[in-house]
Each structure stands twice: as C-alpha cells, then as structure tokens.
C-alpha cells in the first residue's frame, strides 16, 4: 500500500467500527475493496450521510457476493470479467451539465457452488444476490431479469461441451450485476453474455439477444422497431469481420415506458468515419440526440489524436491499427403500436489503450478534455484521485491499464456524457 496516496476517510473508519464480520471470506474482500470505494465517494463530493449509506450497503452485500477467498494465490472461481481477473470494476460517470460525478461499480458474483457440479458456470450467484438484496434495495424488480435469464442461461449438463467450444479470447462470465450510486439511491443493472447460450443452441449471439429483448415487449410498448433497425444495419455489414452482438443489459427495476434494453455490439474502428457510421447505424437513426452524439465522437476523436476537425480528410485518416475494435451500446426504449421510428440512443465505448500506453497518459487526455469543457476541478484532480483510489497501481507503467474503457455520448439533459471504467487489479493480492 502506498501510504503517500492515502487520504483520511472518517466515514470508512466509522463503518469499520459499526459493522464487524467474523466471516474470513467477507473480511478478505472488504479489506481489498472497501477503501477504494470510500476514497472515490469522498473525492467526488458525496456528503457524509451518502458515504455512510453506500459504504454500509457495500460492506453488507458486496464482499459477501464474491464467495470464498483465494487459496494459495489462486481464485476459488476464475473471473473473466476484467482483463486481469478482478471480479469488480469501478466506474466514474461525468456529465457536462452536472457539477458532481457519479461513482458506479459492476461485479461478477460468485458462490461456493460456482465451478462445481451444482453450478459449473456460475449461473446462480447473481440471481441469489439480487433476490436477497431486494429486501434492502426496494427498487429491485426481478421480472425482466428472470425473463432474460431464461433466454440466456444454459443447462449445467452441457457446460463441459460449451466450454470446449468457447474461443480462448472470449470471456466465460455469464452474468454481471452493476450499481449506480446516485442521489442517495442505488440503481441496479444486470448484464448477460449470450455467447454460451449461442454455443449451446447452435445459433448466433444476435438471435439469442434479440429473442430475449422481444420477451420484454409488454404493456408499455415494444422494442420491435428498434430491433428491426439494428438488425438491418448488422445484416448490411460483413458477416465475418463486421459488427457482432456481444452483451445485453437492462435496469433491474419495475418496467415503465422508459425501460431500457442495452445491446452491446463490437465493431472494428480505425477511422473516424467508421466510428460515426456505427454510431448512427449507417444513417438509419437521426435526431438531435444522435446529432449531438456524433459531434461528441468527432470532437473527442480530434482531441485524442490531435487532429483538426475542419481538415477535409479527417474522417478517413487511419488512426488505429488494423483490427482495432470498440463497443457501441444501442439503448432501446419501447415504442407504441403503429410507431415505426425506433427509440435508440447510442454510446461509444473505447478501450482505455486507445487513449494512452499508461494510465498517466490516459489521465492527461481526460484531464485536458475536462478542462476544455469547463470542469477545471475534475481536470486538476483526476490523476490524483486515481492514485488515491488505486494506490497499489503504478499509473506510469505501460501495459495492462487500470482504465479498461471510456464511453462517450451526448444528451440534451446532460450535454456531453462520459464514463471511465477501472479495474482495481486486486488479483495481485491473492
């Protein structure tokens, strides 16, 4: 631990005194993760009562959700969620029109049954966690979660065959749970990996995800128009090297006319033109929000690569190596009968390695961006905050970064909207 980067955390210390656990597994996970969350909450101006609420919630539920601690340096069940195997990913959400940032986290829950005959693919822990947590977090609703789970899970007896066919570069994780910690509330979300179900069924990840989304059509409307638009775009691109569906996400709250279904699509991007094409689905979606998002992508691309946006060839310059990929998230909301226009908003998720070879370089890119967009306080403290939250990580070391992704979009309400994602690299302490 780098004591030089630690900050005083009285609320964290209070929670440590208040909530004492004698479970060695929970103690291990809390000791690895609790201070990092506490540091981020304080650095991002969460009030004392908010810090207390979130840290009490975290200590009660999150360490418990990771199951047995590692033994002799080896994880009880290998997480494939982050590049280094950490079962948790923190993120920081920045909105141009809001003074304060939002701290978030995503986890791959685990249990003692994970990896055994009782649950060979770790399919049980996420549902068990959400069902138990619903007693404390009253906005959790399991109806849509259960509908999607039924469309994406796989039979235990087929686990060995599925894993034998899983490409080595693809994550094995089936389910992730995420939480936004905002305005004294907790927004729970779930993410489903369709690949294992696709292997089991002998079909595509697109079919698995689209079928799951259609199961969520209901009294508040249908996702059919948005699915048809995305489907038309995907079918128009190369089937082998073109975009492919990677992940499905949703908010674990009661269905409403604003209920989101989020489809994550991997796309090859080496030029600004290819990024813009994927963002507006080859011209299939439009409107002020999409136009604002396109301008955001253009502006950040030029910022990152030091380009002049007015140059005639700026869109077609190859700025990334062949084969470079990023994620586009197509967030769909239900449409009403007779409505042919889709309801889609888009986010572009760039790998952290696009922004620099070290975390310090990524920090410089982000800090100068925040400065440019009238957030001088965040610009000044961004790298220092990272060093405090992750004191064991050398931000100047090239290679596997703490920054995993940086996402970008624009909305009328928020202006520019970005999220920076981080792995805490806790496997080095197993």
C-alpha positions, 0 to 999 in steps of 0.5 A, a space after each residue: 500500500 502506498 501510504 503517500 496516496 492515502 487520504 483520511 476517510 472518517 466515514 470508512 473508519 466509522 463503518 469499520 467500527 459499526 459493522 464487524 464480520 467474523 466471516 474470513 471470506 467477507 473480511 478478505 474482500 472488504 479489506 481489498 475493496 472497501 477503501 477504494 470505494 470510500 476514497 472515490 465517494 469522498 473525492 467526488 463530493 458525496 456528503 457524509 450521510 451518502 458515504 455512510 449509506 453506500 459504504 454500509 450497503 457495500 460492506 453488507 452485500 458486496 464482499 459477501 457476493 464474491 464467495 470464498 477467498 483465494 487459496 494459495 494465490 489462486 481464485 476459488 472461481 476464475 473471473 473473466 470479467 476484467 482483463 486481469 481477473 478482478 471480479 469488480 470494476 469501478 466506474 466514474 460517470 461525468 456529465 457536462 451539465 452536472 457539477 458532481 460525478 457519479 461513482 458506479 461499480 459492476 461485479 461478477 458474483 460468485 458462490 461456493 457452488 460456482 465451478 462445481 457440479 451444482 453450478 459449473 458456470 456460475 449461473 446462480 450467484 447473481 440471481 441469489 444476490 439480487 433476490 436477497 438484496 431486494 429486501 434492502 434495495 426496494 427498487 429491485 424488480 426481478 421480472 425482466 431479469 428472470 425473463 432474460 435469464 431464461 433466454 440466456 442461461 444454459 443447462 449445467 449438463 452441457 457446460 463441459 461441451 460449451 466450454 470446449 467450444 468457447 474461443 480462448 479470447 472470449 470471456 466465460 462470465 455469464 452474468 454481471 450485476 452493476 450499481 449506480 450510486 446516485 442521489 442517495 439511491 442505488 440503481 441496479 443493472 444486470 448484464 448477460 453474455 449470450 455467447 454460451 447460450 449461442 454455443 449451446 443452441 447452435 445459433 448466433 449471439 444476435 438471435 439469442 439477444 434479440 429473442 430475449 429483448 422481444 420477451 420484454 415487449 409488454 404493456 408499455 410498448 415494444 422494442 420491435 422497431 428498434 430491433 428491426 433497425 439494428 438488425 438491418 444495419 448488422 445484416 448490411 455489414 460483413 458477416 465475418 469481420 463486421 459488427 457482432 452482438 456481444 452483451 445485453 443489459 437492462 435496469 433491474 427495476 419495475 418496467 415503465 415506458 422508459 425501460 431500457 434494453 442495452 445491446 452491446 455490439 463490437 465493431 472494428 474502428 480505425 477511422 473516424 468515419 467508421 466510428 460515426 457510421 456505427 454510431 448512427 447505424 449507417 444513417 438509419 437513426 437521426 435526431 438531435 440526440 444522435 446529432 449531438 452524439 456524433 459531434 461528441 465522437 468527432 470532437 473527442 476523436 480530434 482531441 485524442 489524436 490531435 487532429 483538426 476537425 475542419 481538415 477535409 480528410 479527417 474522417 478517413 485518416 487511419 488512426 488505429 491499427 488494423 483490427 482495432 475494435 470498440 463497443 457501441 451500446 444501442 439503448 432501446 426504449 419501447 415504442 407504441 403500436 403503429 410507431 415505426 421510428 425506433 427509440 435508440 440512443 447510442 454510446 461509444 465505448 473505447 478501450 482505455 489503450 486507445 487513449 494512452 500506453 499508461 494510465 498517466 497518459 490516459 489521465 492527461 487526455 481526460 484531464 485536458 478534455 475536462 478542462 476544455 469543457 469547463 470542469 477545471 476541478 475534475 481536470 486538476 484532480 483526476 490523476 490524483 484521485 486515481 492514485 488515491 483510489 488505486 494506490 497499489 497501481 503504478 499509473 506510469 507503467 505501460 501495459 495492462 491499464 487500470 482504465 479498461 474503457 471510456 464511453 462517450 455520448 451526448 444528451 440534451 439533459 446532460 450535454 456531453 456524457 462520459 464514463 471511465 471504467 477501472 479495474 482495481 487489479 486486486 488479483 495481485 493480492 491473492 
